[in-house]
Amino acid sequence: MDDTASGSERQLKTDLVERELLRMIDSGELRPGEALQQRDIARRLEVSPTPVREAFRRLEAAGLIVSNSHSGARVAEPIVPTDPDALRVRAALEHVGIEMALQHATPEYVAELRRLNEAYAAAAGPEARELHRRLHFKIFEMAGSPILMTQIKLLWGMLEVGALPRRERVDSVNHHGALIDAIAARDVELAKRLIDAHHNPSDLQG
């Protein structure tokens, strides 16, 4: 798309570029600290530099990209989850997510959570980390809210909440199992307490 496109077309392209950049950051395809060149991204996504520039601005405002006049734009480094404000925001968002998700906790969704937890129990290294993240994302997907999922993924990109627990693997798997049981029973308050405990910074590895 060239710069003469209509405002609605530019908006659509910017939205698409933003979503793709979010996906690449979330998946680790773009690593923390990695340099970002607008023209390279534009060629990669087959768009003009304009929507890339606008998407960069959005992601910089969200804290996922940092830029300055000397070094250009880079993927932001994760924030270690010890800042009280960051932790309160995360807790509030995840509590809303749990409340919304439990309204749609079908047996099929619960069964999928159990399958992911079983796969996580058998995995190791990067695969285990990815399954850990997928399990938690699956919980919030039950809410059926694209806005919620976007914000959850932003937080997981900014905070090191995807780290694997320090506790023994069997304890982590059992903790997931208790959370899934609470979801199946639609026990909102118990599910909130369990997800808070699961993300306790003292239990996470760096």
KOLDO-307576 format. One record per residue: residue number from 1; residue in one letter; x negated, y negated, z of N, C-alpha, C, O in turn. Coordinates in steps of 0.02 Angstrom, whole numbers, always signed. Last residue first. Layout:
<atoms>
[atom NUM; 'a'; [X; Y; Z]; [X; Y; Z]; [X; Y; Z]; [X; Y; Z]]
...
</atoms>
This chain:
<atoms>
[atom 206; 'g'; [-708; +832; +1837]; [-722; +777; +1792]; [-741; +802; +1724]; [-755; +762; +1679]]
[atom 205; 'q'; [-567; +920; +1904]; [-638; +917; +1886]; [-648; +861; +1837]; [-603; +844; +1799]]
[atom 204; 'l'; [-454; +886; +2037]; [-471; +888; +1966]; [-546; +887; +1956]; [-583; +856; +1995]]
[atom 203; 'd'; [-411; +867; +2164]; [-410; +935; +2140]; [-432; +942; +2068]; [-430; +996; +2039]]
[atom 202; 's'; [-409; +734; +2188]; [-459; +773; +2226]; [-462; +845; +2203]; [-510; +881; +2219]]
[atom 201; 'p'; [-300; +688; +2112]; [-368; +678; +2088]; [-420; +719; +2124]; [-471; +738; +2095]]
[atom 200; 'n'; [-163; +789; +2081]; [-200; +758; +2135]; [-273; +750; +2114]; [-306; +800; +2099]]
[atom 199; 'h'; [-79; +850; +1992]; [-123; +797; +1966]; [-161; +762; +2021]; [-190; +709; +2008]]
[atom 198; 'h'; [-7; +938; +2070]; [-48; +965; +2016]; [-98; +914; +1990]; [-153; +932; +1968]]
[atom 197; 'a'; [+67; +854; +2151]; [+13; +893; +2181]; [-34; +920; +2128]; [-94; +924; +2139]]
[atom 196; 'd'; [+159; +807; +2055]; [+114; +760; +2090]; [+54; +797; +2119]; [-3; +776; +2112]]
[atom 195; 'i'; [+224; +924; +2024]; [+184; +893; +1971]; [+137; +840; +2001]; [+83; +829; +1975]]
[atom 194; 'l'; [+285; +952; +2148]; [+236; +998; +2120]; [+193; +965; +2066]; [+133; +978; +2063]]
[atom 193; 'r'; [+373; +845; +2165]; [+319; +856; +2214]; [+265; +901; +2185]; [+205; +890; +2197]]
[atom 192; 'k'; [+456; +864; +2053]; [+417; +803; +2060]; [+359; +813; +2108]; [+302; +794; +2093]]
[atom 191; 'a'; [+514; +988; +2085]; [+473; +982; +2025]; [+429; +920; +2028]; [+371; +921; +2007]]
[atom 190; 'l'; [+587; +952; +2199]; [+531; +1000; +2205]; [+485; +994; +2145]; [+424; +996; +2152]]
[atom 189; 'e'; [+680; +865; +2139]; [+634; +840; +2191]; [+575; +887; +2200]; [+519; +864; +2209]]
[atom 188; 'v'; [+749; +948; +2046]; [+712; +889; +2024]; [+660; +869; +2076]; [+602; +856; +2059]]
[atom 187; 'd'; [+780; +1098; +2004]; [+766; +1066; +2069]; [+720; +1007; +2056]; [+659; +1014; +2055]]
[atom 186; 'r'; [+818; +1187; +1906]; [+837; +1117; +1900]; [+832; +1081; +1968]; [+875; +1040; +1985]]
[atom 185; 'a'; [+766; +1311; +1900]; [+818; +1301; +1950]; [+847; +1230; +1948]; [+894; +1215; +1985]]
[atom 184; 'a'; [+669; +1288; +1804]; [+722; +1335; +1788]; [+781; +1327; +1836]; [+839; +1334; +1817]]
[atom 183; 'i'; [+587; +1201; +1878]; [+621; +1177; +1818]; [+680; +1222; +1801]; [+734; +1198; +1785]]
[atom 182; 'a'; [+541; +1288; +1974]; [+580; +1230; +1996]; [+619; +1201; +1937]; [+676; +1179; +1944]]
[atom 181; 'd'; [+470; +1377; +1892]; [+527; +1402; +1930]; [+572; +1344; +1953]; [+633; +1349; +1950]]
[atom 180; 'i'; [+370; +1290; +1849]; [+417; +1316; +1800]; [+480; +1344; +1835]; [+535; +1335; +1810]]
[atom 179; 'l'; [+303; +1271; +1971]; [+334; +1214; +1936]; [+386; +1237; +1886]; [+440; +1208; +1881]]
[atom 178; 'a'; [+258; +1401; +1994]; [+305; +1371; +2041]; [+341; +1311; +2010]; [+400; +1300; +2021]]
[atom 177; 'g'; [+172; +1415; +1884]; [+230; +1459; +1891]; [+282; +1430; +1938]; [+342; +1434; +1925]]
[atom 176; 'h'; [+74; +1321; +1913]; [+116; +1312; +1854]; [+180; +1353; +1860]; [+235; +1330; +1844]]
[atom 175; 'h'; [+24; +1389; +2024]; [+53; +1322; +2033]; [+98; +1306; +1973]; [+153; +1280; +1982]]
[atom 174; 'n'; [-27; +1503; +1964]; [+28; +1510; +2011]; [+63; +1443; +2023]; [+124; +1440; +2031]]
[atom 173; 'v'; [-129; +1443; +1889]; [-75; +1478; +1855]; [-15; +1486; +1900]; [+42; +1476; +1879]]
[atom 172; 's'; [-208; +1395; +1995]; [-179; +1349; +1948]; [-120; +1380; +1910]; [-69; +1348; +1900]]
[atom 171; 'd'; [-243; +1516; +2055]; [-205; +1467; +2094]; [-171; +1417; +2047]; [-113; +1398; +2058]]
[atom 170; 'v'; [-317; +1576; +1954]; [-256; +1609; +1976]; [-212; +1560; +2016]; [-151; +1563; +2011]]
[atom 169; 'r'; [-426; +1487; +1945]; [-378; +1492; +1890]; [-313; +1524; +1913]; [-259; +1501; +1894]]
[atom 168; 'e'; [-455; +1388; +2092]; [-464; +1449; +2054]; [-409; +1455; +2001]; [-353; +1432; +2011]]
[atom 167; 'r'; [-463; +1208; +2073]; [-441; +1268; +2107]; [-453; +1329; +2062]; [-461; +1322; +2002]]
[atom 166; 'r'; [-489; +1104; +1990]; [-547; +1136; +2022]; [-527; +1202; +2054]; [-568; +1247; +2061]]
[atom 165; 'p'; [-395; +1100; +1835]; [-400; +1096; +1908]; [-463; +1130; +1934]; [-487; +1178; +1904]]
[atom 164; 'l'; [-455; +1014; +1689]; [-433; +1075; +1720]; [-441; +1070; +1796]; [-489; +1040; +1820]]
[atom 163; 'a'; [-391; +856; +1633]; [-445; +897; +1659]; [-417; +960; +1692]; [-362; +959; +1720]]
[atom 162; 'g'; [-296; +771; +1593]; [-297; +835; +1559]; [-352; +880; +1584]; [-360; +936; +1559]]
[atom 161; 'v'; [-311; +652; +1652]; [-263; +697; +1683]; [-262; +764; +1648]; [-229; +811; +1672]]
[atom 160; 'e'; [-396; +538; +1639]; [-423; +606; +1634]; [-376; +655; +1668]; [-398; +696; +1709]]
[atom 159; 'l'; [-308; +417; +1542]; [-327; +446; +1606]; [-353; +517; +1596]; [-333; +552; +1549]]
[atom 158; 'm'; [-281; +392; +1408]; [-317; +342; +1447]; [-345; +370; +1512]; [-398; +350; +1535]]
[atom 157; 'g'; [-212; +501; +1359]; [-270; +477; +1322]; [-313; +431; +1364]; [-374; +430; +1357]]
[atom 156; 'w'; [-110; +512; +1447]; [-157; +568; +1445]; [-219; +549; +1405]; [-273; +576; +1416]]
[atom 155; 'l'; [-45; +391; +1415]; [-75; +401; +1481]; [-126; +457; +1480]; [-180; +450; +1510]]
[atom 154; 'l'; [-3; +420; +1284]; [-47; +363; +1297]; [-83; +372; +1364]; [-143; +360; +1369]]
[atom 153; 'k'; [+82; +526; +1311]; [+21; +539; +1274]; [-29; +482; +1281]; [-89; +492; +1283]]
[atom 152; 'i'; [+184; +456; +1378]; [+148; +510; +1413]; [+81; +524; +1378]; [+30; +531; +1411]]
[atom 151; 'q'; [+227; +372; +1275]; [+196; +343; +1335]; [+157; +396; +1374]; [+103; +381; +1400]]
[atom 150; 't'; [+278; +465; +1184]; [+226; +419; +1163]; [+189; +391; +1224]; [+128; +388; +1224]]
[atom 149; 'm'; [+378; +526; +1261]; [+320; +565; +1240]; [+263; +520; +1218]; [+204; +535; +1231]]
[atom 148; 'l'; [+469; +418; +1277]; [+436; +448; +1335]; [+373; +486; +1314]; [+321; +478; +1346]]
[atom 147; 'i'; [+507; +401; +1143]; [+474; +346; +1179]; [+437; +374; +1240]; [+379; +355; +1252]]
[atom 146; 'p'; [+571; +522; +1111]; [+508; +504; +1078]; [+470; +449; +1114]; [+409; +449; +1116]]
[atom 145; 's'; [+647; +630; +1215]; [+637; +558; +1208]; [+571; +543; +1174]; [+518; +552; +1206]]
[atom 144; 'g'; [+679; +756; +1264]; [+706; +736; +1200]; [+699; +662; +1186]; [+739; +633; +1149]]
[atom 143; 'a'; [+637; +822; +1375]; [+677; +762; +1386]; [+708; +737; +1321]; [+759; +702; +1322]]
[atom 142; 'm'; [+553; +921; +1333]; [+622; +940; +1349]; [+667; +879; +1357]; [+728; +884; +1348]]
[atom 141; 'e'; [+430; +863; +1330]; [+466; +867; +1266]; [+539; +885; +1278]; [+583; +867; +1239]]
[atom 140; 'f'; [+383; +886; +1456]; [+412; +820; +1442]; [+448; +818; +1375]; [+491; +776; +1365]]
[atom 139; 'i'; [+340; +1020; +1443]; [+388; +1001; +1495]; [+422; +936; +1476]; [+484; +931; +1480]]
[atom 138; 'k'; [+246; +1009; +1343]; [+308; +1046; +1328]; [+361; +1029; +1380]; [+420; +1024; +1363]]
[atom 137; 'f'; [+141; +945; +1407]; [+178; +909; +1356]; [+245; +942; +1341]; [+295; +908; +1329]]
[atom 136; 'h'; [+99; +1052; +1489]; [+127; +991; +1519]; [+167; +950; +1468]; [+220; +923; +1485]]
[atom 135; 'l'; [+56; +1142; +1390]; [+108; +1162; +1437]; [+141; +1100; +1468]; [+202; +1096; +1472]]
[atom 134; 'r'; [-44; +1070; +1325]; [+16; +1088; +1288]; [+73; +1107; +1335]; [+131; +1091; +1323]]
[atom 133; 'r'; [-141; +1063; +1428]; [-110; +1002; +1403]; [-44; +1018; +1367]; [+6; +984; +1377]]
[atom 132; 'h'; [-174; +1198; +1438]; [-152; +1161; +1497]; [-114; +1098; +1476]; [-61; +1083; +1503]]
[atom 131; 'l'; [-220; +1223; +1310]; [-158; +1255; +1332]; [-129; +1221; +1394]; [-69; +1215; +1401]]
[atom 130; 'e'; [-338; +1147; +1314]; [-286; +1130; +1266]; [-219; +1161; +1286]; [-167; +1128; +1280]]
[atom 129; 'r'; [-409; +1214; +1415]; [-393; +1143; +1423]; [-336; +1123; +1376]; [-290; +1086; +1396]]
[atom 128; 'a'; [-424; +1339; +1355]; [-385; +1333; +1417]; [-363; +1260; +1428]; [-307; +1247; +1448]]
[atom 127; 'e'; [-507; +1305; +1248]; [-441; +1333; +1235]; [-396; +1327; +1296]; [-337; +1311; +1289]]
[atom 126; 'p'; [-625; +1261; +1312]; [-583; +1213; +1276]; [-513; +1239; +1261]; [-465; +1201; +1261]]
[atom 125; 'g'; [-622; +1389; +1439]; [-654; +1333; +1406]; [-606; +1285; +1372]; [-553; +1271; +1398]]
[atom 124; 'a'; [-501; +1521; +1411]; [-559; +1492; +1445]; [-584; +1432; +1405]; [-570; +1426; +1346]]
[atom 123; 'a'; [-347; +1616; +1444]; [-394; +1577; +1404]; [-453; +1552; +1445]; [-454; +1560; +1506]]
[atom 122; 'a'; [-252; +1676; +1521]; [-298; +1720; +1486]; [-353; +1683; +1449]; [-400; +1714; +1424]]
[atom 121; 'a'; [-175; +1572; +1569]; [-207; +1617; +1617]; [-261; +1659; +1585]; [-311; +1677; +1616]]
[atom 120; 'y'; [-123; +1520; +1451]; [-172; +1481; +1488]; [-211; +1525; +1537]; [-271; +1517; +1546]]
[atom 119; 'a'; [-30; +1619; +1422]; [-87; +1609; +1377]; [-142; +1570; +1411]; [-201; +1585; +1402]]
[atom 118; 'e'; [+56; +1599; +1530]; [+23; +1664; +1523]; [-38; +1658; +1477]; [-91; +1687; +1490]]
[atom 117; 'n'; [+100; +1471; +1499]; [+63; +1482; +1561]; [+26; +1548; +1559]; [-30; +1554; +1584]]
[atom 116; 'l'; [+168; +1494; +1380]; [+109; +1451; +1379]; [+67; +1462; +1442]; [+6; +1462; +1439]]
[atom 115; 'r'; [+273; +1574; +1429]; [+225; +1601; +1379]; [+161; +1560; +1377]; [+106; +1587; +1373]]
[atom 114; 'r'; [+338; +1482; +1511]; [+307; +1541; +1541]; [+257; +1573; +1493]; [+204; +1596; +1515]]
[atom 113; 'l'; [+383; +1391; +1415]; [+336; +1369; +1467]; [+301; +1429; +1499]; [+240; +1427; +1512]]
[atom 112; 'e'; [+472; +1475; +1347]; [+413; +1449; +1312]; [+360; +1424; +1362]; [+301; +1435; +1352]]
[atom 111; 'a'; [+569; +1492; +1446]; [+532; +1550; +1422]; [+468; +1529; +1385]; [+416; +1561; +1392]]
[atom 110; 'v'; [+617; +1361; +1453]; [+584; +1391; +1512]; [+542; +1451; +1491]; [+487; +1461; +1516]]
[atom 109; 'y'; [+675; +1351; +1327]; [+619; +1307; +1345]; [+580; +1337; +1404]; [+519; +1337; +1404]]
[atom 108; 'e'; [+776; +1448; +1339]; [+725; +1454; +1286]; [+663; +1412; +1302]; [+607; +1434; +1293]]
[atom 107; 'p'; [+858; +1401; +1441]; [+819; +1463; +1452]; [+763; +1471; +1400]; [+710; +1498; +1415]]
[atom 106; 't'; [+836; +1220; +1450]; [+869; +1281; +1425]; [+827; +1342; +1440]; [+767; +1336; +1451]]
[atom 105; 'a'; [+842; +1084; +1521]; [+799; +1142; +1533]; [+835; +1206; +1514]; [+861; +1242; +1557]]
[atom 104; 'h'; [+891; +956; +1514]; [+891; +996; +1452]; [+849; +1059; +1460]; [+822; +1084; +1410]]
[atom 103; 'q'; [+874; +895; +1633]; [+942; +894; +1606]; [+948; +939; +1544]; [+1003; +957; +1524]]
[atom 102; 'l'; [+739; +898; +1651]; [+778; +950; +1685]; [+852; +949; +1664]; [+888; +998; +1676]]
[atom 101; 'a'; [+695; +784; +1582]; [+682; +851; +1554]; [+728; +903; +1586]; [+752; +948; +1551]]
[atom 100; 'm'; [+730; +677; +1664]; [+761; +683; +1598]; [+754; +755; +1571]; [+801; +782; +1542]]
[atom 99; 'e'; [+650; +704; +1776]; [+722; +695; +1784]; [+758; +706; +1717]; [+810; +739; +1714]]
[atom 98; 'i'; [+523; +705; +1716]; [+549; +765; +1747]; [+625; +761; +1754]; [+660; +810; +1739]]
[atom 97; 'g'; [+513; +569; +1675]; [+511; +624; +1626]; [+539; +688; +1653]; [+576; +723; +1618]]
[atom 96; 'v'; [+513; +504; +1798]; [+568; +492; +1751]; [+571; +549; +1700]; [+625; +573; +1683]]
[atom 95; 'h'; [+391; +557; +1842]; [+452; +570; +1880]; [+514; +559; +1836]; [+561; +599; +1837]]
[atom 94; 'e'; [+302; +505; +1750]; [+313; +577; +1750]; [+375; +595; +1791]; [+408; +645; +1775]]
[atom 93; 'l'; [+311; +368; +1782]; [+330; +391; +1716]; [+345; +466; +1716]; [+393; +488; +1686]]
[atom 92; 'a'; [+264; +367; +1915]; [+331; +342; +1899]; [+355; +369; +1832]; [+413; +390; +1826]]
[atom 91; 'a'; [+134; +419; +1899]; [+183; +455; +1940]; [+254; +433; +1923]; [+299; +475; +1916]]
[atom 90; 'r'; [+75; +319; +1818]; [+81; +388; +1794]; [+135; +425; +1833]; [+176; +460; +1803]]
[atom 89; 'v'; [+84; +209; +1904]; [+117; +207; +1839]; [+127; +278; +1813]; [+181; +295; +1789]]
[atom 88; 'r'; [+4; +254; +2010]; [+75; +239; +2022]; [+113; +238; +1956]; [+170; +263; +1953]]
[atom 87; 'l'; [-120; +266; +1947]; [-88; +326; +1974]; [-14; +314; +1987]; [+27; +359; +1976]]
[atom 86; 'a'; [-148; +134; +1915]; [-141; +183; +1861]; [-105; +245; +1886]; [-64; +274; +1850]]
[atom 85; 'd'; [-156; +80; +2045]; [-104; +56; +1998]; [-93; +107; +1942]; [-36; +121; +1925]]
[atom 84; 'p'; [-267; +148; +2102]; [-199; +156; +2129]; [-144; +134; +2081]; [-92; +167; +2076]]
[atom 83; 'd'; [-385; +240; +2013]; [-357; +173; +2022]; [-285; +179; +2045]; [-244; +212; +2012]]
[atom 82; 't'; [-424; +364; +1982]; [-426; +348; +2053]; [-398; +278; +2066]; [-389; +260; +2124]]
[atom 81; 'p'; [-449; +442; +1853]; [-385; +429; +1886]; [-390; +418; +1961]; [-363; +458; +2000]]
[atom 80; 'v'; [-555; +357; +1744]; [-552; +408; +1797]; [-492; +393; +1841]; [-485; +336; +1864]]
[atom 79; 'i'; [-506; +326; +1583]; [-509; +296; +1650]; [-506; +353; +1700]; [-459; +393; +1700]]
[atom 78; 'p'; [-604; +366; +1437]; [-549; +379; +1484]; [-561; +343; +1550]; [-618; +332; +1571]]
[atom 77; 'e'; [-655; +237; +1323]; [-674; +291; +1369]; [-615; +302; +1417]; [-581; +255; +1436]]
[atom 76; 'a'; [-577; +202; +1165]; [-590; +185; +1235]; [-611; +247; +1274]; [-589; +303; +1260]]
[atom 75; 'v'; [-656; +201; +1011]; [-607; +235; +1053]; [-626; +222; +1125]; [-684; +230; +1144]]
[atom 74; 'r'; [-701; +37; +950]; [-718; +105; +972]; [-659; +134; +1010]; [-617; +98; +1037]]
[atom 73; 'a'; [-746; -94; +838]; [-695; -56; +875]; [-720; +14; +891]; [-756; +45; +852]]
[atom 72; 'g'; [-896; -195; +861]; [-836; -174; +825]; [-789; -134; +870]; [-791; -140; +931]]
[atom 71; 's'; [-1005; -249; +925]; [-1007; -177; +911]; [-946; -152; +873]; [-943; -94; +854]]
[atom 70; 'h'; [-978; -390; +922]; [-1045; -363; +910]; [-1043; -290; +888]; [-1075; -271; +839]]
[atom 69; 's'; [-849; -426; +952]; [-877; -452; +890]; [-944; -421; +873]; [-966; -425; +816]]
[atom 68; 'n'; [-760; -279; +1010]; [-791; -344; +1020]; [-827; -363; +955]; [-834; -323; +910]]
[atom 67; 's'; [-635; -167; +1074]; [-672; -197; +1019]; [-704; -262; +1042]; [-680; -296; +1087]]
[atom 66; 'v'; [-556; -12; +1111]; [-589; -73; +1134]; [-630; -102; +1076]; [-655; -64; +1035]]
[atom 65; 'i'; [-406; +79; +1121]; [-461; +56; +1080]; [-491; -6; +1113]; [-454; -48; +1140]]
[atom 64; 'l'; [-313; +98; +1218]; [-342; +158; +1188]; [-401; +142; +1141]; [-440; +186; +1124]]
[atom 63; 'g'; [-240; -6; +1272]; [-300; +16; +1307]; [-334; +77; +1278]; [-379; +105; +1309]]
[atom 62; 'a'; [-138; -64; +1205]; [-120; -7; +1247]; [-180; +20; +1286]; [-172; +64; +1328]]
[atom 61; 'a'; [-207; -156; +1129]; [-162; -182; +1181]; [-142; -126; +1230]; [-131; -140; +1289]]
[atom 60; 'e'; [-266; -65; +1042]; [-309; -104; +1088]; [-267; -132; +1145]; [-289; -132; +1202]]
[atom 59; 'l'; [-156; -22; +974]; [-191; +25; +1016]; [-240; -9; +1063]; [-253; +16; +1118]]
[atom 58; 'r'; [-121; -141; +905]; [-74; -109; +951]; [-110; -63; +1000]; [-98; -65; +1060]]
[atom 57; 'r'; [-237; -162; +829]; [-215; -212; +878]; [-168; -182; +929]; [-173; -195; +989]]
[atom 56; 'f'; [-237; -49; +747]; [-292; -60; +794]; [-271; -109; +849]; [-285; -98; +907]]
[atom 55; 'a'; [-124; -78; +671]; [-122; -20; +716]; [-178; -26; +768]; [-168; -9; +827]]
[atom 54; 'e'; [-173; -186; +597]; [-117; -196; +643]; [-112; -139; +694]; [-97; -150; +752]]
[atom 53; 'r'; [-275; -122; +524]; [-291; -178; +569]; [-236; -189; +620]; [-249; -201; +679]]
[atom 52; 'v'; [-196; -33; +452]; [-247; -7; +499]; [-265; -61; +549]; [-270; -48; +609]]
[atom 51; 'p'; [-121; -116; +370]; [-87; -78; +424]; [-135; -48; +474]; [-118; -38; +532]]
[atom 50; 't'; [-238; -172; +294]; [-191; -212; +333]; [-154; -172; +386]; [-155; -192; +444]]
[atom 49; 'p'; [-315; -88; +213]; [-340; -105; +280]; [-288; -141; +324]; [-295; -141; +385]]
[atom 48; 's'; [-198; +31; +137]; [-241; -28; +135]; [-266; -44; +206]; [-239; -16; +254]]
[atom 47; 'v'; [-214; +211; +142]; [-176; +149; +149]; [-224; +91; +141]; [-285; +101; +138]]
[atom 46; 'e'; [-265; +342; +163]; [-240; +320; +98]; [-192; +261; +104]; [-137; +261; +76]]
[atom 45; 'l'; [-331; +383; +272]; [-258; +388; +276]; [-224; +363; +212]; [-162; +363; +206]]
[atom 44; 'r'; [-462; +361; +232]; [-443; +427; +257]; [-368; +437; +255]; [-343; +491; +239]]
[atom 43; 'r'; [-462; +226; +202]; [-474; +275; +149]; [-450; +344; +170]; [-420; +380; +131]]
[atom 42; 'a'; [-436; +176; +332]; [-390; +161; +277]; [-399; +211; +220]; [-350; +236; +193]]
[atom 41; 'i'; [-550; +218; +401]; [-484; +245; +420]; [-434; +234; +364]; [-393; +278; +350]]
[atom 40; 'd'; [-644; +140; +332]; [-650; +213; +332]; [-583; +246; +349]; [-562; +293; +317]]
[atom 39; 'r'; [-600; +12; +363]; [-599; +34; +293]; [-605; +110; +287]; [-575; +141; +243]]
[atom 38; 'q'; [-617; +7; +504]; [-551; -1; +473]; [-549; +27; +402]; [-502; +61; +383]]
[atom 37; 'q'; [-705; +119; +599]; [-711; +71; +545]; [-644; +67; +508]; [-618; +118; +485]]
[atom 36; 'l'; [-749; +154; +761]; [-693; +155; +714]; [-702; +100; +662]; [-707; +41; +679]]
[atom 35; 'a'; [-855; +258; +859]; [-844; +197; +821]; [-788; +207; +770]; [-780; +260; +741]]
[atom 34; 'e'; [-813; +339; +1011]; [-826; +345; +939]; [-809; +280; +903]; [-757; +250; +915]]
[atom 33; 'g'; [-773; +334; +1143]; [-835; +300; +1124]; [-850; +301; +1050]; [-897; +268; +1028]]
[atom 32; 'p'; [-692; +491; +1136]; [-706; +429; +1174]; [-773; +399; +1155]; [-824; +434; +1153]]
[atom 31; 'r'; [-663; +549; +965]; [-688; +558; +1033]; [-696; +491; +1069]; [-706; +440; +1036]]
[atom 30; 'l'; [-542; +609; +865]; [-579; +547; +878]; [-598; +548; +951]; [-555; +548; +995]]
[atom 29; 'e'; [-498; +734; +899]; [-528; +725; +833]; [-568; +660; +832]; [-621; +656; +800]]
[atom 28; 'g'; [-428; +744; +1013]; [-500; +745; +1020]; [-536; +739; +953]; [-597; +740; +951]]
[atom 27; 's'; [-293; +730; +1011]; [-319; +797; +995]; [-394; +802; +1006]; [-422; +857; +1007]]
[atom 26; 'd'; [-278; +593; +1037]; [-251; +642; +1084]; [-281; +711; +1073]; [-294; +747; +1122]]
[atom 25; 'i'; [-335; +537; +923]; [-364; +523; +988]; [-343; +577; +1038]; [-383; +603; +1076]]
[atom 24; 'm'; [-249; +586; +825]; [-321; +601; +820]; [-356; +589; +887]; [-401; +627; +906]]
[atom 23; 'r'; [-126; +533; +866]; [-135; +606; +861]; [-209; +624; +862]; [-229; +671; +896]]
[atom 22; 'l'; [-152; +397; +855]; [-135; +426; +921]; [-147; +501; +920]; [-173; +530; +968]]
[atom 21; 'l'; [-169; +390; +717]; [-225; +376; +760]; [-214; +403; +831]; [-260; +430; +862]]
[atom 20; 'e'; [-38; +421; +679]; [-92; +465; +658]; [-154; +453; +701]; [-189; +501; +720]]
[atom 19; 'r'; [+35; +315; +733]; [+49; +383; +755]; [-8; +430; +738]; [-25; +474; +777]]
[atom 18; 'e'; [-24; +207; +661]; [-29; +210; +734]; [-17; +281; +759]; [-54; +306; +802]]
[atom 17; 'v'; [+15; +238; +531]; [-56; +238; +548]; [-65; +243; +624]; [-108; +280; +647]]
[atom 16; 'l'; [+155; +224; +544]; [+126; +288; +524]; [+52; +293; +543]; [+29; +344; +568]]
[atom 15; 'd'; [+166; +88; +578]; [+191; +140; +624]; [+160; +208; +609]; [+140; +244; +654]]
[atom 14; 't'; [+113; +31; +462]; [+79; +21; +526]; [+101; +74; +576]; [+59; +101; +613]]
[atom 13; 'k'; [+210; +69; +369]; [+142; +93; +362]; [+103; +87; +427]; [+66; +132; +446]]
[atom 12; 'l'; [+320; -2; +421]; [+323; +70; +415]; [+252; +100; +410]; [+237; +149; +444]]
[atom 11; 'q'; [+274; -134; +408]; [+291; -108; +474]; [+291; -32; +473]; [+265; +0; +519]]
[atom 10; 'r'; [+261; -144; +270]; [+202; -150; +312]; [+214; -120; +381]; [+171; -86; +409]]
[atom 9; 'e'; [+396; -133; +236]; [+349; -82; +212]; [+285; -84; +254]; [+258; -31; +272]]
[atom 8; 's'; [+448; -248; +294]; [+472; -183; +317]; [+425; -127; +296]; [+415; -79; +333]]
[atom 7; 'g'; [+380; -349; +221]; [+369; -341; +293]; [+391; -274; +319]; [+357; -244; +361]]
[atom 6; 's'; [+318; -285; +63]; [+366; -319; +105]; [+350; -307; +178]; [+313; -261; +196]]
[atom 5; 'a'; [+150; -304; -3]; [+210; -264; +13]; [+254; -303; +61]; [+232; -349; +96]]
[atom 4; 't'; [+32; -361; -27]; [+90; -397; -51]; [+155; -360; -35]; [+209; -384; -53]]
[atom 3; 'd'; [-72; -281; +11]; [-52; -332; +59]; [+8; -373; +35]; [+33; -414; +73]]
[atom 2; 'd'; [-27; -112; -41]; [-67; -173; -42]; [-37; -225; +4]; [+17; -215; +32]]
[atom 1; 'm'; [-42; +59; +0]; [+0; +0; +0]; [-44; -62; +0]; [-93; -65; +37]]
</atoms>
